[in-house]
Amino acid sequence: QFYRFIIFPGKWIKVWYDRLTLLALLDRTDDIKENVFAVLLVVLVSLLGFLTLNQGFCKDIWVLLFCLVMASCQYSLLK
């Protein structure tokens, strides 16, 4: 059993989840203020991450770990 996940009007993809599991996974918000605030926080995280990496505070494997933490923060904010 699959669910038609609509990307654009007239364009969809097959997703092999039921509707409730898919909605819990994506958890879309319709409030425009919350979405704008989340995008602003994502931009702030990326700018602060850029400044931190540019100053050279992280070296070697810590750069990779720092980038993974930044990516997970941005994913959580945009989700």
Contacts in CASP RR format, 6 or more apart in sequence:
PFRMAT RR
TARGET T0000
AUTHOR 0000-0000-0000
METHOD contacts of the structure
MODEL  1
QFYRFIIFPGKWIKVWYDRLTLLALLDRTDDIKENVFAVLLVVLVSLLGF
LTLNQGFCKDIWVLLFCLVMASCQYSLLK
1 16 0 8 1.000
1 18 0 8 1.000
2 14 0 8 1.000
2 15 0 8 1.000
2 16 0 8 1.000
2 17 0 8 1.000
3 14 0 8 1.000
3 15 0 8 1.000
3 16 0 8 1.000
3 17 0 8 1.000
3 18 0 8 1.000
3 19 0 8 1.000
3 22 0 8 1.000
4 12 0 8 1.000
4 13 0 8 1.000
4 14 0 8 1.000
4 15 0 8 1.000
5 12 0 8 1.000
5 13 0 8 1.000
5 14 0 8 1.000
5 15 0 8 1.000
5 22 0 8 1.000
6 12 0 8 1.000
7 13 0 8 1.000
15 22 0 8 1.000
17 25 0 8 1.000
26 79 0 8 1.000
27 79 0 8 1.000
29 35 0 8 1.000
38 77 0 8 1.000
38 78 0 8 1.000
39 78 0 8 1.000
41 77 0 8 1.000
42 74 0 8 1.000
42 77 0 8 1.000
42 78 0 8 1.000
45 70 0 8 1.000
45 73 0 8 1.000
45 74 0 8 1.000
45 77 0 8 1.000
46 70 0 8 1.000
46 74 0 8 1.000
49 66 0 8 1.000
49 70 0 8 1.000
52 58 0 8 1.000
52 66 0 8 1.000
53 63 0 8 1.000
53 66 0 8 1.000
53 67 0 8 1.000
58 65 0 8 1.000
58 66 0 8 1.000
END
